[in-house]
Amino acid sequence: MATIADVAQRAGVSVSTAARVLSGRGYAGEQTRQRVQQAAEELGYVANRVARSLRLRYTNMVGLLIADVENSFYSVIAKGVESICKQAGYHVVLCNSNDDPEEERRYLKVLEGIQVDGLIITPTSYNRRLLDRLRQKGMVIVQIDRRVDGLQSDAILVDNEAGAAQAVAHLIAAGHTRIGILTGPLDVTTGGDRLRGYERALAEHGIERHESLIRTGSFRRDHAIQDAKELIEAEPRPSAIFAANNILAEACLLALAECGLKVPRDVSVVAFDDTAWMSMINPPVTTVRQPTPDMAHSGAELLLRRLRNPSAAPPATMVFHTELVVRGSVAPVTRAKALS
């Protein structure tokens, strides 16, 4: 493996000059810089980042630990975080926990081992002690989309409860009273808060809550279709369904199609997350839109500010508002549907 000394000898410069060029720190003339970079390329020189981080006590690397790489919401988060961090000279290490606490724990250990300077995470609720230990050791942590109770770190969230309540109120305004919900685990912010929004809207309109119309399992695709089928087969069948993220909305539409039911003729649907496909299908899906790019940018910028000045202010939570996008997946309740 080529060393800085090898590069310096090939370029005809001192080792210190080669080191300045390759680290990007310190002055070197343009011709000298070009000779060193060409020599490094010819020799296949690769910087030893681990040794460099031990010496300088920072790595210019940021961890991004998301819950589900298949979910397009998290793809937008990843793209936004990577864009802002790249502009600031940071490399982003992307990890996917699959919403599995053990997988999350393993990746947290990996990120600790490579000494990332900071971490942006959509956490499960099971690794607070490990996250707190990493924070106490100096790792800057920003939670995004979800928040772990008791973890003293910044968080970027949306008003999940208000967004869900608005979605369900829209169904109620169309005459629906048998409204089902598909949501995720209640021990994460998004699952619990969206169920509370559903319950709030029912209570505000004097509609009784029925356990048979509630499915709280997973936000992941491998469980979602079965949960949707169980909800559709409930007695009496819901006339409308609130699907609390885009994966659950997709599963709900697939399950309805498999059961020979049409949207919105037989069942109305409102989703949470406005992904591209929702406006492309027929009928297009009414949904709660999150300002996902703004969340990603704000999370990355907050992390970078903390890296520059870790103790500038106490941990803060930034809460974004949602927007109901009305399309064609909700129809008024007919007398026949109300009695079916």
C-alpha positions in Angstrom: 0.0 0.0 0.0 1.4 3.4 -1.0 2.3 5.9 1.7 2.6 9.6 1.8 6.4 9.2 1.5 5.9 7.2 -1.7 3.7 9.9 -3.1 6.2 12.6 -2.1 9.1 10.8 -3.8 7.1 10.3 -7.0 6.0 13.9 -7.1 9.5 15.3 -6.2 8.3 17.1 -3.1 8.8 16.9 0.7 6.6 14.6 2.8 5.2 17.6 4.6 4.2 19.2 1.3 2.5 16.0 0.1 0.7 15.7 3.4 -0.6 19.3 3.1 -2.0 18.6 -0.4 -3.5 15.3 0.4 -5.2 16.5 3.6 -6.5 19.7 1.8 -5.0 21.8 4.6 -2.3 24.3 4.3 -0.8 26.1 1.3 0.7 24.5 -1.8 1.2 26.0 -5.3 -1.1 24.8 -8.1 1.6 23.0 -10.1 2.8 21.3 -6.9 -0.7 20.3 -6.0 -1.3 18.8 -9.4 1.9 16.8 -9.3 1.1 15.4 -5.9 -2.5 14.5 -6.9 -1.3 12.8 -10.1 1.4 10.9 -8.1 -1.2 9.8 -5.6 -3.5 8.6 -8.4 -0.8 6.7 -10.2 0.3 4.9 -6.9 -3.3 4.2 -5.8 -2.8 6.1 -2.6 -5.7 6.0 -0.1 -5.7 8.1 3.0 -5.9 6.2 6.3 -8.9 7.9 7.8 -8.8 5.9 11.0 -5.2 7.0 11.8 -6.1 10.5 10.8 -9.2 10.6 13.0 -7.2 9.4 16.0 -4.6 12.2 15.4 -7.1 15.0 14.8 -9.9 13.7 17.0 -12.6 14.1 14.3 -13.4 12.1 11.2 -15.6 14.4 9.0 -18.1 11.5 9.0 -21.7 11.6 10.0 -23.9 8.5 10.6 -27.4 8.4 9.2 -29.4 5.5 10.8 -32.9 5.2 9.2 -35.7 2.8 9.9 -36.5 1.4 6.4 -34.5 2.0 3.3 -37.5 0.7 1.2 -39.7 3.6 2.4 -39.4 6.5 0.0 -39.9 8.9 2.9 -36.5 7.9 4.3 -35.0 8.1 0.8 -35.9 11.8 0.7 -34.5 12.2 4.2 -31.2 10.5 3.2 -30.9 12.6 0.1 -31.5 15.9 1.9 -29.1 15.0 4.8 -26.4 13.9 2.4 -26.7 17.1 0.3 -26.3 19.5 3.3 -23.5 17.5 4.9 -21.6 17.2 1.7 -21.6 20.9 1.2 -20.1 21.2 4.7 -17.3 18.7 3.9 -18.8 15.7 5.7 -19.2 12.2 4.4 -22.5 10.4 5.3 -22.5 6.8 6.4 -25.9 5.3 5.7 -27.3 2.5 7.8 -30.7 0.7 7.7 -32.1 -0.7 10.9 -35.1 -2.4 9.4 -37.0 -1.0 12.4 -35.3 -3.8 14.4 -33.8 -2.8 17.8 -31.0 -5.4 17.6 -30.1 -4.3 14.1 -30.1 -0.7 15.3 -27.9 -1.6 18.3 -25.4 -3.3 15.9 -25.2 -0.3 13.7 -24.8 2.1 16.6 -21.8 0.0 17.7 -20.3 0.2 14.2 -20.8 3.9 14.0 -19.2 4.3 17.4 -16.3 2.1 16.2 -15.5 4.3 13.2 -15.9 7.4 15.4 -18.4 9.4 13.4 -18.6 12.9 14.6 -22.4 13.0 14.7 -25.5 10.9 14.2 -28.9 11.5 12.6 -31.3 8.7 13.6 -34.9 7.6 13.2 -34.8 5.6 16.4 -36.7 2.6 17.7 -37.6 3.0 21.3 -35.3 0.3 22.7 -31.7 1.7 22.7 -32.0 4.9 24.8 -29.2 3.8 27.2 -26.8 3.2 24.3 -27.7 6.4 22.6 -27.3 8.3 25.9 -23.9 6.8 26.4 -22.8 7.8 22.9 -24.1 11.3 23.6 -22.2 11.5 26.9 -19.0 10.4 25.1 -19.3 13.4 22.8 -21.3 12.1 19.8 -23.7 14.8 18.6 -27.2 13.2 18.0 -30.2 14.5 16.2 -33.4 12.5 16.2 -35.6 12.8 13.1 -39.2 11.7 12.4 -39.2 10.0 15.9 -38.1 10.8 19.4 -37.1 8.5 22.3 -38.5 9.6 25.6 -35.8 10.6 28.0 -33.0 11.1 25.5 -31.5 14.5 25.8 -30.8 15.4 22.2 -32.3 17.6 19.5 -35.3 16.3 17.5 -37.0 17.1 14.2 -40.6 16.0 14.1 -43.9 16.8 12.5 -47.2 17.3 14.3 -48.3 13.7 13.7 -51.4 13.9 16.0 -52.7 17.0 14.3 -52.1 15.6 10.8 -53.8 12.3 11.6 -56.8 14.1 13.2 -57.2 16.3 10.1 -57.2 13.2 7.9 -59.8 11.4 9.9 -61.9 14.6 10.2 -61.9 14.8 6.4 -63.4 11.3 6.3 -66.0 12.2 8.9 -67.0 15.3 6.9 -67.8 12.9 4.0 -70.2 11.0 6.3 -68.0 8.1 7.4 -68.3 6.8 11.0 -66.9 3.3 10.5 -63.3 4.4 10.0 -60.4 1.9 10.3 -56.8 2.7 10.9 -53.6 1.0 9.9 -50.7 2.3 12.0 -47.3 1.2 13.2 -46.0 0.2 16.7 -47.3 2.4 19.4 -43.9 2.7 21.2 -42.6 4.9 18.4 -43.6 8.6 18.0 -45.2 8.2 14.6 -47.3 5.1 15.5 -48.6 6.3 18.8 -49.2 10.0 17.8 -51.1 9.1 14.6 -53.3 6.7 16.6 -54.0 9.5 19.1 -54.9 11.9 16.3 -57.4 9.3 14.9 -58.9 8.9 18.4 -59.1 12.6 18.9 -61.0 13.2 15.7 -63.5 10.4 16.6 -64.0 11.9 20.1 -64.4 15.4 18.8 -67.2 14.2 16.5 -68.9 12.0 19.0 -68.0 8.7 17.2 -67.4 5.6 19.2 -64.0 3.9 19.0 -64.0 0.2 18.0 -61.1 -2.0 18.6 -62.0 -4.1 15.6 -61.2 -1.1 13.4 -57.7 -0.6 14.7 -54.6 -2.4 13.5 -51.3 -1.4 15.2 -48.5 -3.6 14.0 -45.7 -2.5 11.8 -44.8 0.2 9.3 -43.0 -2.4 7.2 -44.3 -3.9 4.0 -43.9 -7.6 5.1 -46.6 -7.2 7.8 -48.7 -4.5 6.2 -50.8 -6.5 3.7 -52.0 -9.0 6.3 -52.9 -6.3 8.7 -54.8 -4.5 5.9 -56.7 -7.7 5.0 -57.7 -8.3 8.6 -59.0 -4.7 8.9 -61.0 -5.0 5.7 -62.6 -8.3 6.9 -63.7 -6.7 10.2 -67.4 -6.9 11.0 -68.9 -4.5 10.3 -66.5 -3.6 7.4 -65.1 -0.1 7.6 -66.4 2.3 5.0 -63.1 4.2 5.2 -59.5 3.6 6.1 -56.7 5.9 7.4 -53.4 4.4 6.5 -50.7 6.0 8.7 -47.8 5.9 6.3 -47.1 5.4 2.6 -46.1 1.7 3.0 -49.4 1.0 4.8 -51.3 3.0 2.1 -49.8 0.8 -0.6 -50.6 -2.4 1.3 -54.2 -1.1 1.9 -54.8 -0.5 -1.8 -53.4 -3.9 -2.7 -55.5 -5.7 -0.1 -58.7 -3.9 -1.2 -58.0 -4.9 -4.9 -57.4 -8.5 -3.8 -60.8 -8.4 -2.1 -62.5 -7.0 -5.2 -63.2 -3.6 -3.5 -63.0 -0.3 -5.4 -61.7 3.0 -4.0 -63.6 5.1 -3.3 -66.8 3.4 -4.4 -66.6 0.7 -1.7 -64.0 2.0 0.7 -62.5 5.5 1.0 -58.8 5.9 1.8 -56.7 8.6 3.3 -52.9 8.2 3.7 -50.1 9.8 5.6 -47.0 10.7 3.5 -47.4 12.2 0.1 -45.2 10.0 -2.2 -45.1 10.4 -6.0 -47.2 7.4 -6.8 -50.2 8.7 -4.9 -50.8 11.4 -7.5 -50.2 9.0 -10.4 -52.8 6.2 -9.8 -56.5 6.3 -10.5 -58.0 7.6 -8.3 -55.2 9.6 -6.9 -54.9 9.3 -3.1 -55.9 12.0 -0.6 -53.0 12.2 1.9 -51.3 14.1 4.7 -48.1 15.7 3.3 -45.0 16.1 5.4 -42.4 18.8 4.5 -39.8 16.0 4.2 -37.0 17.9 2.4 -37.3 20.7 5.0 -37.1 18.2 7.8 -34.0 16.6 6.3 -32.3 20.0 5.7 -33.1 21.3 9.2 -31.9 18.1 10.8 -28.5 18.2 9.0 -28.1 21.9 9.6 -28.9 21.5 13.3 -26.3 18.7 13.5 -23.7 20.8 11.9 -24.3 23.7 14.3 -24.0 21.3 17.2 -20.7 20.0 15.8 -19.4 23.6 15.6 -20.6 24.5 19.1 -21.9 21.4 21.1 -23.0 23.4 24.1 -24.5 26.4 22.4 -28.0 25.8 23.7 -30.1 23.1 25.5 -31.5 20.3 23.2 -34.5 21.6 21.2 -37.4 19.9 19.4 -38.5 21.4 16.1 -42.0 20.5 15.1 -43.2 21.0 11.5 -46.9 21.3 10.4 -48.5 18.9 7.9 -50.9 19.7 5.0 -53.9 17.7 3.9 -53.8 17.2 0.1 -57.3 16.4 -1.1 -57.5 14.1 -4.2 -60.0 11.5 -5.4 -59.8 8.6 -2.9 -62.6 9.8 -0.6 -66.3 9.6 -1.5 -69.4 10.6 0.5 -71.1 7.8 2.3 -74.2 6.6 0.5 -77.2 5.1 2.3 -76.4 1.6 1.0 -72.8 1.9 2.2 -73.9 3.1 5.6 -76.1 0.1 6.0 -73.8 -2.5 4.5 
